[in-house]
C-alpha cells in the first residue's frame, strides 16, 4: 500500500503539469486531483507507519527515553487517526487553493484596467480636429484633473523587399469611406511581399492589454507592464516590431530621415507585412505623419487617444462625459471619415470585473471557511478523544519512572508532529498544484503569475497562523485532560 500511495501521489503531481488548456485537458485535471487525494490517504495509512516502524528497528535511535516513547506513541496514534489526518490534509489543501486563487483574481483587477478614469479614441482624425473639439467640451463641462493625449498612425507603403519605402500609386489602393484598401498584386496592385503596413506609436500610448505572447505559458510569461519597458526609447531612437527579420538593423530610413534602431522585437503572431515602430513622443509620431502625407496621394490614418483623469466623484463625471459624447455615437462617422472607438470607463469595467470575480471570491471564501470549520472540528474531537485514551498510558509511564517534564516533552513532540504533518503535506500539494491552478486562473482572466504567487504567500502565512492558534487551543485541552485523568 505504501508503494501504491507514493506512485499515486507522484502520478497526480506529474499529471498536474500537463494541464495547459482547461478546455482540452479537463480529464487530466480530474485525474490529477483524484490521484493526489487517494495517494494522500494511502501515504497516511501505510507509508508514515512504515517509516516509524523503520525507526523502531533502529535500536541505537529507538532505545532512548525520548525517542522510545515518542515513536511508540506515534505508531499508536497513526494507526488510530491516519484517516482523520489525511482528511485534514485534503481539507487544508482545499482551503489554501480556494482562498488564494479566488483572492488573486480580486487582487489582479486593477492591473487589467486603464490608468485613467476614461479613455476616448478618435479614429481617422486628421490633425486631431475632432479630438480637439471633444477635449474642449470635456474641459468646460467635466472639468477633469488632467487629460493625457497620445497619437498613433497607420500608413500603407511599398518597398518591403529593399526597405526603400515609397507611397502607393493610383491603381494600387482604393479609398472606402474612412479606410484605405490596398489592391493585391493579382488585381493589378502591389505584390504581398512588397507591401508594408506601418504603424507608428508613442511609447506612452502602448496598451498593455495586447502585449505578450498569448500562447506562452502563463507561468513563464512576463507581466505586461514589464514587457512595455522593453519598448522604451529615447528621442531620436525607435523600436521596431515585426515578423520580418530583415528589419533587424541598426538604422531605419523613412522618406529622407534616418533613425537609430534601439531594439528589434520579433512578433511571431504578426502579419508578414506588418511593421510597428515605437518612438518616444507624440511629436516624433507627427514627424512620420508629415513625411508620409507630403509624399503620398492619400493621408495616413491617425488615431488620437485621450486618457481622462477625474477630480470629481466618478459617477458624476462619467455622467457628464456621456452627455458630452451622446451626439457622437460609437463607430458612426462624425465628419465623413472620423469615428469613435467605444469609450472605456474605468468604473464600469471595474464594476463588471468585480461582479464576475467577486462571486468567485465569495464562493472561495465560503468554501474555505467551511473547510476550516471541518478541519477544526476534526482536530478538536481527535484531541479530545486521544486525551482520554492517552491519560492511562501516561499514568503508567510515570509509575515506571518517567518525570513530569519527560511526559510533557513526549506529549509535545507527538502532538507537534501529528498536528503539523497535515499542514506540511497541504502546503506541498498547493505548491505542486501552482502551475495547474495558475493556468486555470489565466483562462478565467488573471494574466499575472506574480499576483497569484503573492496571494499564495499571504494565504500560507494566514493559514499557518490560524492552524497554529488551533494547535495551541486544542493542545491546551489535551494537557488539561491528561492532568485531570492522572
C-alpha positions as CSV (number, residue, x, y, z in Angstrom):
1,X,0.0,0.0,0.0
2,X,2.9,2.3,0.7
3,X,4.3,1.9,-2.8
4,X,0.8,2.4,-4.3
5,X,0.4,5.6,-2.3
6,X,3.7,7.0,-3.4
7,X,3.1,6.1,-7.0
8,X,-0.4,7.7,-7.0
9,X,0.9,10.8,-5.4
10,X,3.7,11.1,-7.9
11,X,1.3,10.3,-10.7
12,X,-1.0,13.1,-9.6
13,X,1.8,15.6,-9.3
14,X,3.1,14.6,-12.8
15,X,-0.4,14.9,-14.4
16,X,-0.9,18.4,-12.9
17,X,2.0,19.7,-15.1
18,X,0.2,18.6,-18.3
19,X,-2.9,20.8,-17.6
20,X,-2.2,23.5,-20.2
21,X,-5.7,24.4,-21.6
22,X,-8.5,23.6,-19.2
23,X,-11.0,23.2,-22.1
24,X,-8.9,20.4,-23.6
25,X,-7.4,18.7,-20.5
26,X,-10.3,18.6,-18.0
27,X,-10.0,14.9,-17.8
28,X,-6.3,15.2,-16.9
29,X,-7.1,17.8,-14.2
30,X,-9.7,15.5,-12.7
31,X,-7.3,12.5,-12.8
32,X,-4.6,14.6,-11.1
33,X,-6.9,15.6,-8.3
34,X,-8.2,12.1,-7.8
35,X,-4.7,10.6,-7.7
36,X,-3.4,13.1,-5.2
37,X,-6.4,12.6,-2.9
38,X,-6.1,8.8,-3.0
39,X,-2.3,9.0,-2.7
40,X,-2.6,11.2,0.4
41,X,-4.8,8.6,2.1
42,X,-2.5,5.7,1.3
43,X,0.5,7.7,2.4
44,X,-1.0,8.4,5.8
45,X,-2.5,4.9,6.2
46,X,0.7,3.0,5.3
47,X,3.8,5.0,4.4
48,X,4.1,7.0,7.6
49,X,3.5,4.0,9.8
50,X,6.1,2.1,7.8
51,X,8.6,4.9,8.3
52,X,8.0,4.9,12.0
53,X,8.5,1.1,12.1
54,X,11.8,1.6,10.4
55,X,12.8,4.0,13.2
56,X,11.7,1.4,15.7
57,X,14.0,-1.2,14.2
58,X,17.0,1.2,14.6
59,X,18.0,0.2,18.1
60,X,20.5,3.0,18.6
61,X,17.8,5.5,17.8
62,X,14.8,3.8,19.3
63,X,16.2,2.8,22.7
64,X,16.4,6.3,24.1
65,X,13.9,7.6,26.6
66,X,12.7,10.5,24.4
67,X,12.7,8.5,21.1
68,X,11.2,5.4,22.6
69,X,8.1,7.0,24.0
70,X,7.7,9.4,21.0
71,X,8.0,6.7,18.3
72,X,5.8,4.2,20.2
73,X,3.1,6.8,20.8
74,X,3.2,8.0,17.2
75,X,2.8,4.5,15.8
76,X,-0.2,4.1,18.1
77,X,-1.6,7.5,17.1
78,X,-1.2,7.0,13.4
79,X,-2.9,3.6,13.4
80,X,-6.0,5.2,15.0
81,X,-6.0,8.6,13.3
82,X,-4.4,8.1,9.9
83,X,-7.7,8.7,8.0
84,X,-8.6,11.8,10.1
85,X,-5.1,13.3,9.5
86,X,-5.4,12.6,5.7
87,X,-8.8,14.3,5.7
88,X,-7.2,17.3,7.5
89,X,-4.5,17.4,4.8
90,X,-7.1,17.4,1.9
91,X,-9.3,20.0,3.6
92,X,-6.3,22.2,4.3
93,X,-5.2,22.0,0.7
94,X,-8.7,23.0,-0.4
95,X,-8.6,26.0,1.9
96,X,-5.2,27.2,0.6
97,X,-6.1,26.7,-3.1
98,X,-9.7,28.0,-3.0
99,X,-8.9,31.2,-1.0
100,X,-5.6,32.1,-2.6
101,X,-6.8,31.5,-6.2
102,X,-10.0,33.5,-5.9
103,X,-8.4,36.3,-3.9
104,X,-5.7,36.6,-6.6
105,X,-8.5,37.3,-9.1
106,X,-9.6,40.2,-7.0
107,X,-6.1,41.5,-6.4
108,X,-5.4,41.4,-10.2
109,X,-8.4,43.5,-11.3
110,X,-6.6,46.9,-11.2
111,X,-3.7,45.6,-13.3
112,X,-6.2,44.9,-16.1
113,X,-7.8,48.4,-16.1
114,X,-6.7,51.7,-17.7
115,X,-4.8,54.1,-15.6
116,X,-7.2,56.9,-16.4
117,X,-10.9,57.1,-15.4
118,X,-12.0,57.1,-19.1
119,X,-10.4,56.6,-22.5
120,X,-11.6,58.1,-25.7
121,X,-10.1,57.2,-29.1
122,X,-10.9,59.1,-32.3
123,X,-10.0,57.2,-35.5
124,X,-9.0,58.7,-38.8
125,X,-9.0,62.0,-37.1
126,X,-6.7,64.2,-39.3
127,X,-4.8,66.7,-37.3
128,X,-6.9,65.7,-34.3
129,X,-9.7,68.1,-35.2
130,X,-12.5,66.0,-33.7
131,X,-10.4,65.1,-30.7
132,X,-9.7,68.9,-30.1
133,X,-13.4,69.7,-30.2
134,X,-14.3,66.8,-27.8
135,X,-11.4,67.9,-25.5
136,X,-12.7,71.4,-25.4
137,X,-16.2,70.3,-24.3
138,X,-14.7,67.9,-21.7
139,X,-12.6,70.7,-20.1
140,X,-15.7,73.0,-20.0
141,X,-18.3,70.6,-18.7
142,X,-16.5,67.6,-17.0
143,X,-13.6,69.7,-15.6
144,X,-11.2,66.8,-15.2
145,X,-8.0,66.9,-13.2
146,X,-5.9,66.3,-16.4
147,X,-6.1,64.8,-19.9
148,X,-3.2,62.9,-21.3
149,X,-3.1,62.7,-25.1
150,X,-1.4,60.0,-27.3
151,X,-1.0,59.8,-31.0
152,X,-0.8,56.7,-33.3
153,X,-0.8,56.5,-37.1
154,X,-1.1,53.7,-39.7
155,X,0.4,54.0,-43.2
156,X,0.4,51.8,-46.3
157,X,3.5,51.7,-48.4
158,X,5.5,49.5,-50.7
159,X,9.2,48.6,-50.8
160,X,9.5,46.0,-48.1
161,X,12.0,43.9,-50.1
162,X,14.7,46.5,-50.2
163,X,13.4,48.8,-47.5
164,X,13.2,51.7,-50.0
165,X,9.7,52.8,-48.9
166,X,7.6,54.7,-51.4
167,X,3.9,55.7,-51.4
168,X,1.3,53.6,-53.2
169,X,0.3,54.8,-56.7
170,X,-3.1,55.0,-58.3
171,X,-4.4,51.6,-59.1
172,X,-2.7,50.1,-56.0
173,X,-5.3,51.3,-53.5
174,X,-8.9,52.3,-53.1
175,X,-10.5,54.7,-50.7
176,X,-13.5,53.2,-48.9
177,X,-15.1,55.9,-46.7
178,X,-12.9,56.1,-43.7
179,X,-10.4,53.4,-44.7
180,X,-7.8,52.5,-47.3
181,X,-8.0,49.2,-49.2
182,X,-4.7,48.0,-50.7
183,X,-5.2,46.2,-54.0
184,X,-3.3,42.9,-54.1
185,X,-0.9,42.1,-57.0
186,X,-3.2,39.7,-58.8
187,X,-5.7,42.5,-59.3
188,X,-3.0,44.8,-60.8
189,X,-1.9,46.2,-57.5
190,X,1.2,45.5,-55.5
191,X,2.6,42.1,-54.6
192,X,2.2,41.0,-51.0
193,X,5.9,40.5,-50.5
194,X,6.4,44.2,-51.3
195,X,3.5,45.7,-49.2
196,X,4.2,47.4,-45.9
197,X,1.6,48.3,-43.2
198,X,3.4,50.7,-41.0
199,X,2.1,51.6,-37.5
200,X,3.8,54.4,-35.6
201,X,3.0,55.0,-31.9
202,X,4.3,56.9,-29.0
203,X,5.7,54.9,-26.0
204,X,3.0,56.2,-23.6
205,X,0.2,55.1,-26.0
206,X,1.1,51.4,-25.7
207,X,-1.9,49.4,-24.5
208,X,-0.5,46.7,-22.1
209,X,-3.6,44.5,-22.7
210,X,-2.2,43.4,-26.0
211,X,1.4,42.9,-25.1
212,X,3.0,39.5,-24.7
213,X,2.5,36.1,-26.4
214,X,-1.0,34.8,-25.7
215,X,0.1,31.3,-26.4
216,X,3.0,31.5,-24.0
217,X,2.7,29.5,-20.8
218,X,1.3,31.8,-18.1
219,X,3.9,30.6,-15.6
220,X,6.8,32.0,-17.7
221,X,5.0,35.0,-19.2
222,X,6.2,38.4,-18.2
223,X,3.8,40.9,-16.8
224,X,2.5,43.3,-19.5
225,X,4.0,46.3,-17.5
226,X,7.4,44.7,-17.7
227,X,7.0,43.9,-21.4
228,X,6.2,47.6,-22.1
229,X,9.5,48.6,-20.6
230,X,11.2,46.7,-23.5
231,X,9.7,49.3,-25.9
232,X,11.1,52.3,-24.1
233,X,13.2,54.5,-26.3
234,X,14.9,57.9,-26.2
235,X,14.2,60.8,-28.5
236,X,15.7,60.1,-32.0
237,X,15.6,56.4,-31.5
238,X,13.0,53.8,-32.4
239,X,12.0,50.3,-31.5
240,X,10.9,48.1,-34.5
241,X,8.5,45.2,-34.0
242,X,7.9,42.9,-37.0
243,X,7.7,39.3,-38.1
244,X,10.0,40.1,-40.9
245,X,13.6,39.7,-39.5
246,X,15.0,41.8,-42.3
247,X,14.1,44.9,-40.2
248,X,16.6,43.8,-37.6
249,X,19.1,46.5,-38.5
250,X,20.9,49.3,-36.7
251,X,19.4,52.1,-38.8
252,X,15.9,52.8,-40.3
253,X,15.3,55.3,-43.2
254,X,11.9,56.9,-43.8
255,X,11.4,59.5,-46.6
256,X,14.8,61.1,-46.2
257,X,15.0,60.8,-42.4
258,X,17.3,58.3,-40.6
259,X,16.6,56.8,-37.2
260,X,18.7,54.8,-34.8
261,X,17.1,51.4,-34.0
262,X,17.4,50.9,-30.3
263,X,15.9,47.4,-30.4
264,X,14.2,44.9,-32.7
265,X,11.3,42.9,-31.4
266,X,10.3,39.7,-33.2
267,X,6.5,39.3,-33.4
268,X,5.7,35.7,-34.3
269,X,2.0,36.4,-34.3
270,X,2.1,39.4,-36.6
271,X,1.5,39.5,-40.4
272,X,4.4,39.4,-42.8
273,X,3.8,42.9,-44.0
274,X,3.1,44.4,-40.5
275,X,5.7,46.7,-39.0
276,X,5.2,48.6,-35.8
277,X,7.5,51.5,-34.8
278,X,7.6,52.9,-31.2
279,X,9.0,56.4,-30.7
280,X,9.4,58.5,-27.6
281,X,6.9,61.3,-28.1
282,X,3.8,62.3,-29.9
283,X,5.9,64.9,-31.8
284,X,8.0,62.2,-33.3
285,X,4.9,60.3,-34.4
286,X,3.8,63.6,-36.1
287,X,7.1,63.8,-37.9
288,X,6.4,60.4,-39.5
289,X,2.8,61.5,-40.4
290,X,4.0,64.7,-42.0
291,X,6.7,62.9,-44.0
292,X,4.2,60.3,-45.3
293,X,1.4,62.8,-46.1
294,X,3.8,65.0,-48.0
295,X,4.8,62.2,-50.3
296,X,1.6,60.1,-50.5
297,X,-1.6,60.6,-52.6
298,X,-3.7,59.8,-49.5
299,X,-3.2,60.7,-45.9
300,X,-2.2,58.3,-43.1
301,X,-4.8,57.1,-40.7
302,X,-4.5,59.0,-37.4
303,X,-5.7,57.7,-34.0
304,X,-5.9,60.2,-31.2
305,X,-6.3,58.9,-27.7
306,X,-7.4,60.9,-24.7
307,X,-6.9,59.4,-21.2
308,X,-9.0,61.4,-18.8
309,X,-8.4,61.7,-15.1
310,X,-11.2,63.0,-13.0
311,X,-11.0,65.2,-9.9
312,X,-14.7,65.0,-9.1
313,X,-16.7,61.9,-7.9
314,X,-16.5,59.2,-10.7
315,X,-20.3,58.6,-11.2
316,X,-21.0,62.3,-11.7
317,X,-18.0,62.7,-14.0
318,X,-19.0,59.6,-16.0
319,X,-22.4,61.0,-16.4
320,X,-21.1,64.4,-17.6
321,X,-18.7,62.7,-20.1
322,X,-21.5,60.6,-21.5
323,X,-23.6,63.8,-22.1
324,X,-20.6,65.3,-24.0
325,X,-20.4,62.2,-26.2
326,X,-24.1,61.4,-26.6
327,X,-24.3,63.1,-30.0
328,X,-21.2,61.2,-31.2
329,X,-22.2,57.6,-31.5
330,X,-19.6,54.9,-31.4
331,X,-18.4,53.7,-34.9
332,X,-20.6,56.4,-36.6
333,X,-18.9,58.8,-39.0
334,X,-18.7,62.2,-37.4
335,X,-17.4,64.2,-40.3
336,X,-17.5,61.8,-43.2
337,X,-14.3,60.0,-42.1
338,X,-13.7,60.2,-38.4
339,X,-15.4,57.8,-35.9
340,X,-15.1,57.0,-32.2
341,X,-14.0,53.7,-30.7
342,X,-16.1,52.5,-27.8
343,X,-15.3,54.8,-24.8
344,X,-13.8,52.8,-22.0
345,X,-14.9,53.8,-18.5
346,X,-12.7,52.5,-15.7
347,X,-15.6,52.5,-13.2
348,X,-17.8,50.4,-15.5
349,X,-15.0,47.9,-16.4
350,X,-14.1,47.6,-12.7
351,X,-17.7,47.0,-11.7
352,X,-18.1,44.3,-14.3
353,X,-14.9,42.5,-13.2
354,X,-15.9,42.9,-9.5
355,X,-19.2,41.3,-10.3
356,X,-17.6,38.4,-12.1
357,X,-14.7,37.8,-9.9
358,X,-16.5,38.9,-6.7
359,X,-18.9,36.0,-7.0
360,X,-15.9,33.6,-7.4
361,X,-14.2,35.2,-4.4
362,X,-17.3,34.8,-2.3
363,X,-17.5,31.2,-3.3
364,X,-13.8,30.6,-2.5
365,X,-14.1,32.3,0.9
366,X,-17.3,30.4,1.7
367,X,-15.8,27.1,0.8
368,X,-12.6,28.0,2.6
369,X,-14.5,28.8,5.7
370,X,-16.4,25.6,5.5
371,X,-13.3,23.6,5.1
372,X,-11.6,25.4,8.0
373,X,-14.5,24.6,10.3
374,X,-14.5,21.0,9.3
375,X,-10.7,20.9,9.9
376,X,-11.1,22.5,13.3
377,X,-13.8,20.1,14.3
378,X,-11.8,17.0,13.2
379,X,-8.8,18.3,15.1
380,X,-10.8,19.2,18.2
381,X,-12.6,15.8,18.6
382,X,-9.3,14.0,17.7
383,X,-7.5,15.7,20.6
384,X,-10.5,15.3,22.9
385,X,-10.8,11.5,22.4
386,X,-7.0,11.0,22.4
387,X,-6.7,12.9,25.6
388,X,-8.9,10.4,27.5
389,X,-7.3,7.4,25.7
390,X,-3.7,8.5,26.4
391,X,-4.2,9.5,30.1
392,X,-3.9,6.0,31.4
393,X,-0.8,5.3,29.2
394,X,1.0,8.3,30.5
395,X,0.0,7.4,34.1
396,X,1.7,4.0,33.6
397,X,4.8,5.8,32.2
398,X,5.1,8.0,35.3
399,X,4.6,4.9,37.6
400,X,7.6,3.3,36.0
401,X,9.9,6.3,36.5
402,X,9.2,9.0,33.8
403,X,9.3,12.5,35.2
404,X,6.7,15.2,34.6
405,X,9.0,17.0,32.3
406,X,9.7,13.9,30.2
407,X,6.0,13.2,29.9
408,X,5.3,16.8,28.8
409,X,8.2,16.6,26.3
410,X,6.9,13.3,24.9
411,X,3.4,14.7,24.5
412,X,4.6,17.9,22.9
413,X,6.8,16.1,20.3
414,X,3.9,13.7,19.4
415,X,1.3,16.5,19.1
416,X,3.6,18.7,17.1
417,X,4.4,16.0,14.5
418,X,0.9,14.7,14.2
419,X,-0.6,18.2,14.2
420,X,1.7,19.8,11.6
421,X,2.3,16.9,9.3
422,X,-1.0,17.5,7.5
423,X,-0.1,21.2,7.1
424,X,3.3,20.3,5.6
425,X,1.6,18.0,3.1
426,X,-1.1,20.5,2.3
427,X,1.4,23.2,1.5
428,X,3.4,20.7,-0.6
429,X,0.2,19.8,-2.6
430,X,-0.5,23.6,-3.1
431,X,3.0,24.3,-4.3
432,X,2.9,21.3,-6.8
433,X,-0.6,22.5,-7.9
434,X,0.7,26.0,-8.6
435,X,1.2,25.5,-12.4
436,X,-2.1,23.9,-12.9
437,X,-4.1,26.5,-10.9
438,X,-2.1,29.3,-12.4
439,X,-3.2,28.2,-15.9
440,X,-6.8,27.8,-14.8
441,X,-6.7,31.4,-13.5
442,X,-5.2,32.6,-16.7
443,X,-8.0,31.1,-18.6
444,X,-10.5,32.8,-16.3
445,X,-8.8,36.2,-16.7
446,X,-5.8,36.5,-14.4
447,X,-2.7,37.1,-16.5
448,X,-0.1,37.6,-13.8
449,X,1.8,34.8,-12.1
450,X,3.2,37.4,-9.6
451,X,-0.3,38.2,-8.3
452,X,-1.1,34.5,-7.7
453,X,2.3,33.9,-6.1
454,X,1.7,36.9,-3.8
455,X,-1.8,35.6,-2.9
456,X,-0.4,32.1,-2.2
457,X,2.3,33.6,0.1
458,X,-0.3,35.6,2.0
459,X,-2.6,32.5,2.2
460,X,0.2,30.3,3.5
461,X,1.1,32.8,6.2
462,X,-2.5,33.4,7.2
463,X,-3.4,29.7,7.3
464,X,-0.3,28.9,9.3
465,X,-1.2,31.4,12.0
466,X,-4.8,30.1,12.1
467,X,-3.6,26.5,12.2
468,X,-1.1,27.3,15.0
469,X,-3.8,29.0,17.0
470,X,-6.0,25.9,16.7
471,X,-3.0,23.8,17.8
472,X,-2.4,25.9,20.9
473,X,-6.0,25.8,21.9
474,X,-6.5,22.0,21.4
475,X,-3.1,21.1,22.9
476,X,-4.1,23.0,26.0
477,X,-7.3,21.0,26.1
478,X,-5.3,17.8,25.7
479,X,-2.9,18.7,28.5
480,X,-5.8,19.5,30.8
481,X,-7.4,16.2,30.2
482,X,-4.2,14.3,30.8
483,X,-3.5,16.1,34.1
484,X,-7.1,15.6,35.3
485,X,-7.1,11.9,34.5
486,X,-3.8,11.3,36.2
